Amino acid sequence: MLLRFTDIALNQIYLTKTYYRNISDNLHENFAQEIDRIFELISTIPRVSPLYYKNHRRKLVKKYNCAIFYIIDVNNITVTGFTSTLINPKTIKSGL
């Protein structure tokens, strides 16, 4: 299925990549590869993650304390958010 991204999700991904790049180029590359792997998994098996809130699913990226939030539509998957799992869950749900 086709992956689409909201502007908010793209910005969150960009900020996280920038954070890891500032720590280490190697860490940034490893993070980018892991995220690409997970996006490939989600596009291949959309229901790989359980429902988290209403129609949003959440795929955890445990290695980096992050989570990807997405919605499955008829023809595509929309990534609606990307955030640290250290944030209060009420804050996450309020943005969905």
C-alpha positions in Angstrom: 0.0 0.0 0.0 1.0 3.6 -0.6 2.4 5.5 2.4 1.3 9.1 2.9 2.5 11.5 5.6 0.9 14.4 7.3 3.0 17.6 7.6 3.0 17.1 11.3 4.4 13.6 11.0 7.1 14.7 8.5 8.2 17.5 10.8 8.4 15.1 13.8 10.5 12.7 11.8 12.8 15.5 10.6 13.3 16.8 14.1 14.1 13.3 15.4 16.5 12.7 12.6 18.2 16.0 13.3 18.4 15.1 17.0 20.2 11.9 16.2 22.4 13.5 13.6 23.6 16.0 16.2 24.7 13.2 18.5 26.4 11.0 15.8 26.3 10.5 12.0 26.4 6.8 12.6 23.5 6.9 15.0 21.5 9.0 12.5 22.2 6.5 9.7 21.1 3.5 12.0 18.0 5.4 13.0 17.1 6.2 9.4 17.6 2.5 8.3 15.4 1.3 11.2 12.6 3.8 10.3 12.8 2.8 6.7 12.5 -0.9 7.7 9.4 -0.2 9.8 7.8 1.9 7.0 8.4 -1.0 4.6 6.8 -3.4 7.1 3.8 -1.2 7.6 3.2 -0.8 3.9 3.5 -4.5 3.4 1.5 -5.7 6.4 -0.7 -2.7 7.4 -2.4 -4.4 10.3 1.0 -5.4 11.9 0.1 -3.1 14.8 -3.0 -3.1 16.9 -5.5 -0.3 17.1 -4.2 2.3 19.6 -6.9 5.0 19.7 -10.0 5.2 17.6 -8.8 4.3 14.1 -5.1 5.0 14.7 -2.6 2.2 14.9 0.7 2.5 16.7 4.0 0.8 15.8 6.7 1.1 18.4 10.3 1.7 17.5 11.6 0.3 20.8 15.3 0.7 20.0 14.8 4.5 19.8 11.9 5.1 22.2 9.6 6.3 19.4 6.2 5.4 18.0 4.7 5.7 14.6 1.0 6.5 14.4 -1.0 5.7 11.3 -4.4 5.2 9.7 -5.3 2.5 7.2 -7.6 3.8 4.4 -8.9 1.8 1.4 -5.9 2.6 -0.9 -3.2 4.0 1.3 -1.8 4.3 4.8 -1.5 7.8 6.3 1.2 8.3 8.9 -0.3 10.9 11.2 2.4 11.2 13.9 5.8 10.2 15.0 6.8 10.8 18.6 8.8 9.8 21.5 7.1 7.3 23.8 8.4 9.3 26.7 5.6 11.8 26.2 2.5 11.6 28.3 0.0 9.4 26.4 -2.8 12.0 27.0 -0.7 14.4 25.0 -0.3 11.9 22.2 -4.0 11.2 22.0 -4.9 14.8 22.0 -2.9 15.3 18.7 -4.6 12.4 16.9 
